[in-house]
Amino acid sequence: MTSSKSFLKLEHVSVARGATIVLHDISLRVAPGEHIAILGPNGCGKSTLIKLMTCELYPIVLPGASVEIFGPSRWNVAELRRRLGVVTCETPPKSALDTSAMDVVLTGFFSSSTLWPNLTVTADMRSAAAEALEYVGGTYLADRPLGQLSAGQQKRVVIARALVGSGTSEGDRVLLLDEPSNALDLAAQAELRLTMRNLAKTGTGIILVTHHIADIVPEINRVLMMREGHLIADGPREVMLTEEKLSGLFETPVNLSYRDGYLHAW
């Protein structure tokens, strides 16, 4: 890394769930606007690391351990979660299926699943929501109910929802994607990857958690590898995404090929 400024700075961080240590002595720095993939088998600690970033989980208090996000080591949790755009593999709730795409995006300002009557939507919020939809190529979806959209279109709307609270300028935006392609069909996966590429090109920081090699779009130039709660490797994609390293990570033979600019594994 060349920048001394960090979106995320972890020093000797460990996390426990009950009596079990699930993250072990993690040290990591991520610069604003950086595009990173966190790769590893199921249960290796990838999603736990994301939950640490969003303060859903907290580190064990140990000498020398620290967590800094956007600089501060202490945050109002609600404010932090509004600042970070988080997209998971979860499907939208049934209650949202009759809601217009625009209104779904607007719920991102309130961390709510519904625009309840007591919530005040300002003109600035509507303008920002329209901008977020445009940012993901979804302006034409604004008035359509979420339930009438394809899975790929729904994912665009969910990403726009995540973006509305994640910074006031492109350089400030950070999008955390936790296994976003799970449960998507091939067409929706392709649409998601195109959206990620467009966001990366316009300055939004991307942190992608995945075990699907094809999800690591060409703009992602740094790869972290995790296994059993340990960060075991961190480096440029061309060094990390090799048959030898991936076979070792997943403890099974992995073959790679390039097709249409994407790396595929089998």
Backbone hydrogen bonds, N-H to C=O, Kabsch-Sander energy under -0.5 kcal/mol:
donor,donor_aa,acceptor,acceptor_aa,energy
7,F,30,V,-3.1
8,L,30,V,-1.9
9,K,68,E,-2.6
10,L,28,L,-3.4
11,E,66,S,-2.5
13,V,26,I,-2.7
15,V,23,L,-1.5
17,R,20,T,-2.9
18,G,16,A,-0.5
20,T,17,R,-1.8
22,V,15,V,-2.8
22,V,20,T,-0.6
23,L,15,V,-1.8
24,H,229,G,-2.8
25,D,23,L,-0.6
26,I,13,V,-3.5
28,L,10,L,-1.9
30,V,8,L,-2.5
34,E,31,A,-1.8
36,I,34,E,-0.6
36,I,206,I,-3.2
37,A,222,R,-2.2
38,I,208,L,-3.6
39,L,37,A,-0.6
39,L,224,L,-3.3
40,G,210,T,-0.9
44,C,41,P,-1.5
49,L,45,G,-1.9
50,I,46,K,-1.5
51,K,47,S,-2.3
52,L,48,T,-1.7
53,M,49,L,-1.6
54,T,50,I,-1.6
55,C,52,L,-1.0
56,E,51,K,-2.3
57,L,51,K,-1.7
60,I,14,S,-3.0
62,L,60,I,-0.8
65,A,62,L,-1.9
66,S,11,E,-1.8
68,E,9,K,-2.4
69,I,72,P,-2.3
70,F,7,F,-3.7
77,V,75,W,-0.7
80,L,76,N,-2.6
81,R,77,V,-2.6
82,R,78,A,-1.4
83,R,79,E,-1.7
84,L,80,L,-1.9
85,G,174,V,-2.1
86,V,84,L,-0.6
87,V,176,L,-3.1
96,A,93,P,-2.0
97,L,94,K,-1.3
99,T,96,A,-1.5
101,A,141,L,-0.6
101,A,144,R,-1.8
102,M,142,A,-2.6
104,V,100,S,-2.2
105,V,101,A,-2.2
106,L,102,M,-2.2
107,T,103,D,-1.4
108,G,105,V,-1.6
109,F,106,L,-1.7
110,F,107,T,-1.3
111,S,107,T,-0.7
112,S,107,T,-1.7
116,W,114,T,-1.6
119,L,116,W,-2.2
121,V,119,L,-0.6
122,T,120,T,-0.6
126,R,122,T,-2.1
127,S,123,A,-2.3
128,A,124,D,-2.5
129,A,125,M,-2.6
130,A,126,R,-2.3
131,E,127,S,-2.1
132,A,128,A,-2.3
133,L,129,A,-2.3
134,E,130,A,-2.2
135,Y,131,E,-2.3
136,V,132,A,-1.3
137,G,134,E,-1.5
138,G,133,L,-3.8
141,L,138,G,-1.9
142,A,139,T,-1.6
144,R,141,L,-1.9
146,L,96,A,-0.5
146,L,99,T,-2.7
147,G,97,L,-3.3
148,Q,145,P,-1.7
149,L,146,L,-1.7
154,Q,150,S,-2.8
155,K,151,A,-2.0
156,R,152,G,-1.6
157,V,153,Q,-2.0
158,V,154,Q,-2.4
159,I,155,K,-2.3
160,A,156,R,-2.5
161,R,157,V,-2.4
162,A,158,V,-2.0
163,L,159,I,-1.9
164,V,160,A,-1.4
165,G,162,A,-0.5
166,S,163,L,-1.6
172,D,169,S,-1.3
173,R,169,S,-0.9
173,R,170,E,-0.9
175,L,205,G,-3.2
176,L,85,G,-3.8
176,L,174,V,-0.5
177,L,175,L,-0.6
177,L,207,I,-2.9
178,D,87,V,-3.1
178,D,176,L,-0.6
179,E,177,L,-0.8
179,E,209,V,-2.5
182,N,179,E,-1.3
184,L,181,S,-2.0
189,Q,185,D,-2.6
190,A,186,L,-2.2
191,E,187,A,-2.0
192,L,188,A,-2.5
193,R,189,Q,-2.4
194,L,190,A,-2.0
195,T,191,E,-2.1
196,M,192,L,-2.5
197,R,193,R,-2.3
198,N,194,L,-2.3
199,L,195,T,-2.4
200,A,196,M,-2.5
201,K,197,R,-2.1
202,T,198,N,-1.0
202,T,199,L,-0.6
203,G,200,A,-1.3
204,T,199,L,-1.8
205,G,173,R,-3.0
206,I,34,E,-1.0
207,I,175,L,-2.6
208,L,36,I,-3.0
208,L,206,I,-0.5
209,V,177,L,-3.5
209,V,207,I,-0.5
210,T,38,I,-2.2
210,T,208,L,-0.5
213,I,211,H,-0.7
215,D,212,H,-1.4
216,I,213,I,-1.8
217,V,215,D,-1.7
220,I,217,V,-2.1
221,N,35,H,-1.0
221,N,219,E,-0.7
222,R,35,H,-1.0
223,V,235,G,-2.8
224,L,37,A,-3.2
225,M,233,A,-2.7
226,M,39,L,-2.5
227,R,230,H,-2.2
229,G,44,C,-2.6
230,H,227,R,-1.9
232,I,225,M,-2.0
232,I,230,H,-0.9
233,A,225,M,-1.3
235,G,223,V,-2.0
237,R,221,N,-1.2
239,V,236,P,-1.1
240,M,236,P,-2.3
241,L,237,R,-3.0
242,T,240,M,-1.9
246,L,242,T,-2.6
247,S,243,E,-2.2
248,G,244,E,-1.9
249,L,245,K,-2.4
250,F,246,L,-2.5
251,E,247,S,-0.8
252,T,247,S,-1.2
257,S,264,H,-1.9
259,R,262,Y,-2.7
262,Y,259,R,-1.8
264,H,257,S,-3.2
266,W,255,N,-2.0
